Amino acid sequence: MESVDSLLKRLEQLNDIGVSLSKERDITLLLEHILLAAKTITNADGGTLYRMTEDGQSLRFEILRTDSLQIAMGGSSGSSISFPNLPLYD
């Protein structure tokens, strides 16, 4: 069972995301903030955010984080992602 402190921390993180949605103008930083908060709230080791390509045919890696492997790519990390796009159709 979760402690009250843990629940309050999660609520605070959700509130921070709401504030970011209304004031952050850089979409990449906003998406990164959402991904990192989602990782924390769910106690996940890693998370990946994809964006649909302009033609709607595939997904492009946008931000990738894995704590245990110390991987930080895309977003504000300064490390670009060179993985190929993931096709949505076979």
C-alpha positions in Angstrom: 0.0 0.0 0.0 1.3 3.4 -0.9 2.1 6.0 1.7 0.4 9.4 1.9 3.7 11.0 1.0 4.0 9.0 -2.1 0.5 9.8 -3.2 1.1 13.5 -2.5 4.3 13.4 -4.6 2.4 11.9 -7.5 -0.3 14.5 -7.2 2.3 17.3 -7.2 3.9 15.8 -10.3 0.5 15.7 -12.1 -0.1 19.3 -11.1 3.4 20.3 -12.5 2.4 18.7 -15.8 -0.8 20.7 -15.9 1.2 23.9 -15.3 3.7 22.9 -18.1 0.8 22.3 -20.5 -0.3 25.9 -20.1 3.0 27.7 -20.1 5.7 25.6 -22.0 6.0 26.7 -25.7 8.8 24.3 -26.7 6.9 21.0 -27.6 10.1 18.9 -27.2 10.7 20.1 -23.6 7.0 19.7 -22.8 6.9 16.1 -24.1 10.1 15.3 -22.2 8.6 16.7 -19.0 5.5 14.5 -19.5 7.6 11.4 -20.2 9.8 11.9 -17.1 6.8 12.6 -14.9 5.1 9.5 -16.3 8.2 7.4 -15.5 8.3 8.7 -12.0 4.6 8.3 -11.3 4.6 4.7 -12.5 8.0 3.8 -11.0 9.1 2.8 -14.5 12.8 2.2 -15.3 12.4 3.5 -18.8 10.2 5.2 -21.2 10.0 6.1 -24.9 8.0 8.7 -26.7 7.3 8.5 -30.4 5.8 11.0 -32.8 4.0 10.2 -36.0 5.8 11.1 -39.1 4.4 13.8 -41.4 3.1 11.2 -43.9 1.3 9.2 -41.1 3.0 6.0 -42.2 5.4 5.4 -39.3 6.5 6.5 -35.8 9.7 8.4 -35.1 11.6 8.0 -31.9 11.4 11.4 -30.1 12.7 10.8 -26.6 14.2 7.7 -25.0 15.2 7.3 -21.3 16.3 4.2 -19.4 17.7 4.8 -15.9 19.3 1.4 -15.2 21.2 1.5 -18.5 21.9 5.2 -18.2 20.4 5.9 -21.6 19.2 9.4 -22.4 18.5 10.1 -26.1 16.5 12.8 -27.8 14.8 15.7 -26.0 17.2 17.9 -24.1 19.8 15.2 -23.7 21.9 16.5 -26.6 22.1 13.0 -27.9 20.3 12.3 -31.2 18.3 9.1 -31.9 19.4 7.3 -34.9 17.0 4.4 -34.8 14.9 3.8 -37.9 11.2 4.8 -37.9 8.7 2.2 -37.0 6.3 1.5 -39.8 2.6 1.5 -38.8 1.6 -0.7 -41.7 3.0 -4.0 -43.0 
